[in-house]
Amino acid sequence: MVRTASKAIIIQESKILVIKKEDEIGPFYILPGGGQEHGENLHENLKRECMEEIGVEVEIDDLIFVRDYVGGNHGFDWDREFHQLDLMFLCRIKEGQPEPAAGIIPDDGQIGVEWLPVKNLTDYRLYPMSMLPSIMELESGKHPEKIYLGDVN
């Protein structure tokens, strides 16, 4: 079974908003968002997930990237059977919202919320890593040429 999820790409003042996690190697980062629940459309899903994970309401713009993640193809035993389709939308924080912080239902393993400088994204483990060059282009005003990223981590 394939799980669908929506993710938020929020860029403000040349920084991208991310969720911080940590593993045995050290800190890593993911985009806010998560799995779609039965009966939710993708926008409802993303708004709910952002409130839960980063504590702010968002306005959703264009679909920017689509990625498959087939766990068995990436060498991790813990998610060998997992398959998720991520739909990543360009978003803005609604005016009048507080500074983003861990929301009411943080993501599993979430230890914080951070703004990473877009120009230095390759210095961080932000997943999926294959989108980093395109996010850097997006921040500089170029629309990504490739929307479908493939089965990537």
N, C-alpha and C positions, 0 to 999 in steps of 0.2 A: 504494500500500500504506500502511496506517495502522499506525504504531508505537504500542504501549501503554507507558506509563511510570507508575511510582508515585513519589509525593513525600511527604516527611515535614514535618508542621507540628509543631514542637517549641517549646512555650512554657513558660518557667520564670522565676519571679520577674519577671513582666511584660516579659520579653524573648523574642524569637523567634530561633531558631538558623538561620543562613543561610550559604550559600556566597558568598564574595566573588570577583568577577571584575572586569575592567577593559576598557574599549574607548576609542576616540578621544575620547569625551565625558568619561570618568572612571569611577569605580567604579559597579558595579551588582551586584545580588544576586539569587540564585535559591534555591529550596528544595532541600535535599538530596534526592537520588533520581535515578532515571534509567530507561533502557529495560529492558523485560522481555525476558529471554532465553527461548528455546524450552525448554519443560519446567518453567519456574518459575511458581509461582502469585504473585499480587501481593505477598503478605506476604513470601515468600522473596526476591522481587526487591527489596523495600524494605529488608529487613534486610541483604542483600548490599551494596546501593548505599550505605547509611549507613555500613557498616564501611569501604567503599572510600573514601568522600568525607570523612567526618567522624570516622572512627576509633573509633566507639562502637556498642555493641549497643543496639537500641531495642525497646520493647514497643509494639505497634500497637493503637490503639483504633479509633474510628469513622471511616468515610469521611466527609469534610467537604465536599470540592469535587470537581467533575469539570469539566475544560475541554478543549475542542478547540483545537488550534493548527494552522491551515492556512497555511503559510508564504506562499503566493502572495497571500493576502488582506491581508498586512501590509506590503507594499512593500519587502521585502528580496530582492535578486537572489540572494544566496547560499543561500537556503533555499526558493526558489520551489516546488520539488517536494515539500517536507517536510510531512508531516501526522502529528501526534502527539496521542494522547488521554492526558491526565494525570489520574490518580486520586490525590487528595491526602488523606492520612490523618492524623488527630491521633495523635501519638506521644509517648512518654516515653523518656528515657534510662534504661536498666536501672541499678538500684542497683549501686554498686561500680565503675562505669566511670570511666575517666580523663576529664579535661576534653576536650571535643571539639576536634579539630585536624585538619589535613589528614591523611587516611587513607592506606592503602597504595596506592590507585590514585585520585588526585585527579581531579576532573572536568576535561575539556579547558579550559584557560584559568583554572583555579582558582588564586587567589593567596592565599586564606586562608579562615578560618571566623570568623564574628562573631556576637555576640548584639546584635540591634537592639532598642531600646525600642519596644514595641508602640504606646504612645501617640503616638510620633513617626514612625510608618511612612511617612506621606505625605511626609516629608522625604527619603526614600531612593528610589532606583530599584530596587524589589523587584518582580520579575515572577512571575506576571501581576499588573499593577497594579490590575486590576479587583477583585481579592480583598481588597485592603487594608482597606476599610471593614468587611468581614465578619470579618476576622481581629481587628480592633480590637473589634468586638462580641463575638466569641468569647472574647477575653481578659477581657472584663468580665462573662462568665458567660452571655451570650445565645447560643443556638444559631442559626447562620445560617438565614435563611428560604429562601435560594436555594442549592441545591447545584450545579446546572448553571450554569456561568459563561458558556457559549457559546464562540464562536471569538474568543478574546481574547489579547492580548499583555501 
